[in-house]
Amino acid sequence: MAKIPTIASEQLKQPGYWRFIATFTILLMAAELLLYVAGWIQQHLWFSLQDMEIGSIATNTTLALTNGIFTFLAVAGLFVAIEWRQLRFSDFRARYRDGLIYSVTALAISILVQAIEFNLLRSLGVQPLFAVSDLGPVLIAFPLAYLLLLGLMEYWLHRALHHYDFLWRFHAIHHQIEDLNAARSYSHFGQDVIYILLITTPLVLLIDAPQQHIMLVTTFYLISNYYMHSDAPALSFPAPLRHVVADNVYHHQHHTRDVRHIGKNYASFFSFFDRIFGTQYMPKDGEFPKTGIDGYPPVASLRDYLSRPFGPKV
């Protein structure tokens, strides 16, 4: 595998508050626009599929695949552009090719699994326990409450992925990644399926269609997976904000090879969950450690990516 260039130390200067605000305002606006485009494409594709008289299951699956893959490529591309610019637009293939291939593969498989599951639930007449329209005055606090619940569920699932050998087999694929970046934030599709079964499905069965009521906060959560794994210092948060929300500097400590910090920083959005449950290491600005697993090389091919969790124990 080609040598991935590292970012020079003089590039590790943290942005000031105004630059940070401007950067993320532009990113959020761009992400919102891209999500609007994805919705427009999905709507027009739906009309085309209806004209072709394709069955509802095939239609819904095709729409989900198209929307998911387009959204990944578009939103991740925002962060890739910033990272790549710092490297003066060089070594794109070495930095991003494997991440793009494995991410799209995991996304396609997990979307298919989710489509099958949701179609089965619909065929059985299963309905969400609550609808957003039933919340009344509670709707005002709903976005924050929903994100807190989601963050708490993700925190404990993440700890479980590290604690139980069977789950770690799938999660280790994510931790073997060396030289993390926005596109190299992929997981094994088996982990994504576990996430669907243990987090997505319970939340869907709890309350119906919350996304439209979370609005911009939803976009912020959606893009968090990409900026957390980005190695671009320009995307790092000012230090005080890191005590509330996890950024790329914070999350890189979770992937470190340094044994002193292994088992730290599980939170995927709200960093204070780590503080509450005693798993927090608060890094300094510009602290991007080496990542990966000693004695466990990165996956070498698509076949290796698909099959490794089912091979010898890590």
N, C-alpha and C positions, 0 to 999 in steps of 0.2 A: 504494500500500500504506500502511496506517495506520502512524503513527509508533509505534515500540515504546518504551515507557518504560524509562528506565535506573534502576538501583538507586542510591539516594542514598549519598553517601560515608559518612554516619554509620551506614549499614547494613553497612559492610564490615568490621566487627569480627570477628575470627576467634574461633571457639569455643575454650574451654579444653579440656584433655585429658578431664576427666570429662564435659563436655557432648558432646564428640566421641564418646566411647565410648558414652554413652547414646543419642545420635542414631543411630549406625550399628548398635547392637544392636537398637534398635526397627525400623530399616529392614530389617535382615536377617531378623528374626523375621516382619515383615509380608510380606516377599518370599517367605519359605519358606511362609507360610500361603497366599499367593496361588498359588504353584506347586502346592501341595497341592490347592487348589480347581481349578486348571486340569487336574490329573491326574484328579480326580474327575469333572469334566465330560467329559473325553476318554474315560474308562472307560464312563460311562453312555451317551455318544453312540455308542460302539462297539457296545454291546449293542443299541441302537435300530437301527443300520445293519445289524447282523447279522439282526435280526428282519425287516427289509425286504428281505433277501437281495440286498443290493447287492454288486457285485464287490469283490474285495480291493483292487485298485488305486484304485478310486473311494473306498473306505472309508478307506484309508490317507491318501489325499490330503486328504479332507475332515477327518479327524482332525488332520492336520498344520496345515492352514489354521486350523482352530478354535483349536487350542492356541497357535499362533504369534501370532495376532492378539489373542487374549485376554491372553496373557502380556505382549505389548507394551503394550497399553492399561492393564493393571493395574499392572505394574511401573513403567513410565514415569510413571503417574499418581501414584505415591508421591512422586516428585521434583517433579512439577508442582505438587502440593499445597503443598510447602514453598516453592517459588519464588513461587507465586501469593499465598501468605499474606504474603510480604515486600512485595508490591505492593498489599496490603490488598484482595485479591480483586477486582482491576479489570483491564480490558483482556484478558480471556481470549482472545477471538476473535483480536485482533491478534497476540498472542504465540504462539498454539498451533495455529490452524486449519490453516495450510499444512503445518506439521510433521506433524500427525496424518494429513492426507490423503496426503502423499508417503510417509510411513513405512509406512502400511498398504498402499499400492500396491506399494512395493518389496518389502515382506514377502510379499505374496500372490504376486507373480511369482517371487521367489527360492524360495519354498516349492514352487511348482509345478515349477520347474526341478529342484530337489533331489529331489522325489518321482519325477519321470520318470527321473532318473539312477539313483537307488537301486533303483527297480523294474527297470531295465535290468540293473544289476549282479546283482541277485538272479536274474533270468531266465537270466543267463549262468553262474550258479553261483559267482560270486565271493564268497569268504569272507575275513574279516579274518585277518591273519597271526597275531595273538595274541588270546587271550581273557584277561580280567582274572583269571579263576579259575586260569589257568596260571602266574601270576606268583609264587605262593608267598610267601616272606619279602619279596620285592621290593615286595609290595603295600603295605607300611608306608610306603615312600618314594614310592609311585606318584603320589599327588595332587600333590605339589610338582614331581616330575619332569614330569608331564603339563602342568602350568601353565607351567613354564619352557619346555618345547618349544613349546607353543602361543604363548607370548609372543614367543619368538625368531622363529617363523615369521611372526607378524603384524608384527613390527618390520620384517623385510626385505621383506615384501609391501608394507607402507606406503611404504617408501623407493622401491620399484619403481613404485608408483602416481604418485609425484612425478617420477621420473626419465624414464620412457618416455612419449613424446607420446600414444601410443594409449591407455595406461592413464590418463594424466592427464585425458583427455577425460571419463572417467567420474568420476574422483575430484574434479575441479574443481566438480562439482555440490555436493559436500559442503562445499567450502571457500568457495563463494560466499555461504554463509549469514551474514547479519548478525544481531547480537543472538542469539547461541547460547543455547539452553535445553534442558531435558531432552527435550522433544518435537521440537525442531529439531535432532536429531542424525541425521537421515536421510541416506542416501547414494543414489546412482542404482542402480536395480536391476541395471544392468550390472556395477557394482562388486561387488555382493553375489553375483552369479553367479561372478565371478572368484574371490572368496573361497571359495565352495563348491568350485570346481574345484581350487584350489591349496592350500587348507588343510583344509576340512572333509572332503573325500573322502579325501585321503591319511591323515588321522588315523583315519577310520572303517575304512579298509583296513588300517591298522597294528594297531589294537587294538579289541576289541569292547566296546561299552557301558561306557565309563568313568564316566559321570556319577554313577551311584549310589554309586560309591566315593570321589568327591570331596566329596559332600554339601554342607556349608555353603560350602566354598570355591567350588564351582560357582555357587552363588547369588551370591556376592560378585563373581565374574567376569561373570556375566550382567548384573548391574545396573551394572557399571563403565561401559558405554557411555553410560548416562543421566547418572550423576553426573559423568562427565568433561566433558560438554557443558553441564551445569547452570551457571547464573550466580548460584546461591545461595551466598553466603559461609558460611552455616551448614553447608554440606556440604564445606567445605574441610578438608584434613587439617592437623594440627599440622606445622610446618615440618620437623622431623627425619624424620617418616614419609614425607615427599615424596621423600626420597632413595631410597626403596625402591619405593613404589607411586605411580603417577601419579594426581593428583586433578584437579578442575576448574580450579584456578588453574594447575597445570602444563600441562594440555592446551590451555587457552586461548592459551598462548604459541605453540602450533603453528599456530593459526588467525589469528594477529595480522597486521595490515597493516604492521607495523613491519619494514622490510627487514632490520634488524640481526638479527632472530630468525627469519627465514624459513629453513626447512630444519633446524629444531630440534624436539626433543621428539616424535619419532615413536612412542615406546613407548606402547602402549595399555593396559598394566597395570603391568609392572615397569619403573619409571623408570630403573633402573640399566643397562638395555640401552643407553640413550642415552649414559650416562657411559662405558660400555665402548667404544662405537663412535664417540665424539667428536661426538655431535649433541645434547648437553644444554645447555639454558639453565635455570638454577634461578631461578624467579621469587620475588619477595617476597610476603609474605602480602597478600591483597586486591588483587593485581595482575591485573585483568581488562581486557585491551586491547580496542580496537575490532577486530572481525573482518570477514572478507570479502576480496574480491579487487578491487583498484583497476581500474576500466574493465570489470568483468565483473559486471553486476547480478544479483541473485537471480532465480531462475526465477519467472515471472509467472503461470503456469497449469499445470494438469496436462499439457496437451499440450506445453508448453514443457519441463516436467520430463522427459517421456518421450523427446523428440526432440532436445534440445539437444546431447548428446554426438556426434550424427551430423551436426551442422551445421558452420559455419565453425570453424576452430581458435581456441582461446582464446589 
